[in-house]
Amino acid sequence: MKRLWLIFAQTVTVCLGILFLVATLRPQWLSGGTPEPAPAGGAALAPAAGQGAAPFSYAPAVARAAPSVVNIYTAKHVDVPLVPLPADPRLEQFLRGLPGFTRREASTSLGSGVIVRTDGTILTNYHVIEAADAIEVRLRDGRQATARLVGADPESDLAVLKIGLPDLPAIAFDPDPSVRVGDVVLAIGNPFGVGQTTTQGIVSAVGRNRLGLNTYEDFIQTDAAINPGNSGGALIDARGELVGINTAIYSETGGSLGIGFAIPAAAAHRILDEILAHGHVRRGWLGLEPQDITPDLAQAFHLKDTRGAIVARILPGGPAAGAGVRVGDVIRSLDGRAVEDAYDLVNRLAPLAGSQARLTLLRQGRTLTLDVKVGVRPPVRGPGR
């Protein structure tokens, strides 16, 4: 019995040794194929070619979107002071107006844009083409054209250009406007003028506002590297569909620190349609100045929480004044949905221009409901700012 057990133990030891050698030197003999895990979000990634390469690639997504991303070059003339200017804005403005105090020089800048329609319509950032005397567009295939400014919306930092070239590849918009934190995204643009470049990251946050960049802010935040020159370029998903327009970075050095901001594609699409239809963007407006409710104000108005917006000022003859809204009223909801703060109220009014809206107010402890005809917000600043 002892002899049989010794033979069995020796056999098992030899088999384990052979298995170890095979697993080390010829692992492919032990597997019938490599499993392919499904990528997050249902994105279709293609296997990369080559021995030892990463199992999946975003190359199909880039190949689909990159031809629609263009480089934009602008030229303009600026007044350059001949001596350093003081820090006082009023004194600086006065000195700039003095004859012989400044010299007019040519200046060039660069950025990116996205072809959104096959007729040559391009979406970019307003700050890319602001005050430009000439706008040149270069496609990925090497073609160049002079662009015409169709319209601009400085309050959202978007502009629409038009070029006259045939066979233009238009980018596909993501039909699902919802972007989730953790979604894989790729930024395509022309950073530092080196040529078209693609960087990859994830969505870090959504709904970013109060950054002081634009009047209307609802940014996608991403850690995909966005650098100077990327402005106006495309932020795409793993399918190669547009989810945002790259707009700004947070940086203390001028380079990317992993915090970039993009305008959501759904918002950009609405602004595009408004500019093409009317030449400008119409936004809802009540003719009042809302103010956030601080804890102190909540206590003074005997409110249980800080949700809502207090009416700080009313424009005589505006929609709010005509509907009976008064200074000191607390706006709690708009069309049956709670108002979080003043910024939330202004953003939700924007797409309601010309329509009826219902406000729920608190006035001296009483709840009131008022119907108001939303007006069209007068432009604050134009393309020539």
C-alpha positions, 0 to 999 in steps of 0.5 A: 500500500505504501508503494502504491501511494509513493507511485501516485505521489510521484505521478502527481508531482511530475504532472504538476511540473509539466503543467507549470512548464506549459503554463509558463512557456506555452500558455496558449496551449491551455486556452481555447481563445481570449475572452472579450469583456464588454466595454462600459456603456455599450461602446463598440471597441475594436481589437488592436492588431499586433502581438502583445498590443492592448486588447481593445482600441478607440481607433474606430471612434477616432476614425469616425469623428476626427475628419469632422474636426477642423483647425481654425486660424484667425487674424485680427488687428489689436492696439498694443500699448507702447508703455506698461498700462496702470492696473486701474481699468478706468485709467487704462481705458482713458490712456488707450484712447489717447492718440499715439499711446498705442500701436496697431499690430496684426495678431494671429490665434488658433483654435478648433471647430467641428463640422456639424452639417454637410453644407459646411456649417461649423460649430466653435467657441466664440472666443476663438473667432472674437473680433477676427478680421479673417477666419481660415479653416483647415480640414484634416484632409489638407483642404483649406477655406475662408470661413464666414461668421453666421452668428455668435452667442457670447453668453454661451461662448459658441459661434457658427461658421460656414465654409464652401467646400464639397463632400464635407464629413459631418460629425454624428451627435450622440442621440442620448443627451445624458452624460454620466460621470465615469463615461469614457470620452476623447478630446480632439483638437489642435493644441498649441498648433501642433496639428490634430491630436486626440486625448482620452479620459473620463467624465469627471463631473456634469452640471458644472456652473458658477465658474465665471466663464459665461453667463449661461454655464452647464459644463461637462468636466473631464480629465481628458487633456485639453490645452490651448488650441483645443477650444471649439474642438470635439469631445466624443464618446467611445462610439465617435459621437459628439457629446460636447464642445471643448471650451476651457481649462482650469490651469495655473500654468497655462497647460492642462492640469486634468480639469477641462470643461465642455459645453454639452452637445444637446445645449450646443445643438439648441444654440446652433438651431437658434442661430441658424433660424434667427441669427441669434439666440432667444432666451426666456426672461422675466424682467427680474433680478433673482438672488440666492437664499442664504441661511440668514435670508432664510431665517429672516423670511421664516423659510425652512430651507434655502431652496428657491430665489428671492426677487431682489429687483423688478424691471418696470414694464417687464413680464414679471411686473405685468404678472404681479410679481413683487420685490421680496417674493420668494420663487419656489417653483417654475412649472411645478418643478422646485427652483433650487437657486437663482442660477437654476431659475435663470437657466430654466427660463432660457428655453421658455422664450415666448411661452407661458410659465407658472410661478409658485411664490411665497409672499409674507408667508402665503403661497401664491400661483401666478401665470406669466408670459415669458419674454425674450431676454435683451442681449447683454453683449454682442459679437463685437464686444 
